[in-house]
Amino acid sequence: MAGTVTMYSTTWCGYCRRLKGQMDREGIAYTEINIEHDPDSAKFVESVNNGNQLVPTVVVVPKQGGESVAMPNPSLAQVKTALGA
């Protein structure tokens, strides 16, 4: 798929595990960042979620040069749409 996907997650998040499995099955490559181990990423997640550490938060940057989009707890369909798939 075109574009880049970054998933902000935690080790205990069931929604994160589910979305990772779905993206793996669909062949969507992503970078995972654990907000429990990276304070700066935790601050970023808070900044795009009204002060909440909501995970998974997924940031998609379309390859076609579109604007990046940050999505709290997105569905696989939302990730694919953001990628332009």
C-alpha positions in Angstrom: 0.0 0.0 0.0 1.1 3.5 -0.7 2.0 5.8 2.2 3.3 5.2 5.8 1.4 4.1 8.8 2.6 4.6 12.4 0.7 3.0 15.3 1.0 4.3 18.8 0.1 1.5 21.2 0.7 -0.2 24.6 1.5 -3.8 25.4 -1.8 -4.3 27.2 -4.1 -2.9 24.5 -6.4 -5.5 23.0 -7.6 -3.1 20.3 -4.0 -2.5 19.3 -3.4 -6.3 19.0 -6.5 -6.7 16.9 -5.7 -3.9 14.5 -2.0 -5.0 14.2 -3.3 -8.5 13.3 -5.7 -7.1 10.7 -3.0 -4.9 9.1 -0.6 -7.9 9.0 -3.1 -10.0 7.2 -3.8 -7.2 4.7 -0.1 -6.6 4.1 -0.1 -3.1 5.5 3.3 -2.2 6.8 3.4 -0.1 9.9 5.8 1.2 12.5 4.7 0.6 16.1 5.6 2.9 18.9 4.9 2.0 22.5 3.8 5.1 24.4 4.7 3.5 27.7 8.4 3.4 26.7 8.5 6.8 24.9 7.3 9.8 26.8 7.5 12.1 23.7 5.1 9.8 21.8 2.7 9.7 24.8 2.6 13.5 24.6 2.0 13.4 20.9 -0.9 11.0 21.4 -2.4 13.3 24.0 -2.0 16.3 21.7 -4.1 14.7 18.9 -6.7 13.2 21.3 -7.8 16.1 23.5 -5.3 15.3 26.3 -6.1 11.6 26.4 -3.7 8.7 25.9 -6.0 6.9 23.5 -4.5 3.8 21.9 -4.3 2.7 19.3 -3.7 6.1 17.7 -2.7 5.6 14.0 -1.1 8.2 11.9 -1.3 7.8 8.1 0.7 9.8 5.6 -0.5 9.1 2.1 2.2 8.6 -0.5 0.5 10.9 -2.9 1.6 13.9 -0.8 -1.7 14.4 1.0 -1.9 15.6 4.5 -1.3 13.2 7.4 -4.3 12.1 9.4 -4.3 10.9 13.1 -7.0 8.5 14.0 -7.9 7.2 17.5 -8.9 3.5 17.5 -9.5 3.3 13.7 -11.0 0.3 11.9 -9.0 -1.4 9.3 -11.3 0.1 6.7 -10.5 3.6 8.0 -6.8 2.9 7.7 -7.2 1.6 4.2 -9.2 4.7 3.2 -6.6 7.0 4.6 -4.0 5.2 2.6 -6.1 5.7 -0.5 -6.7 2.0 -0.9 
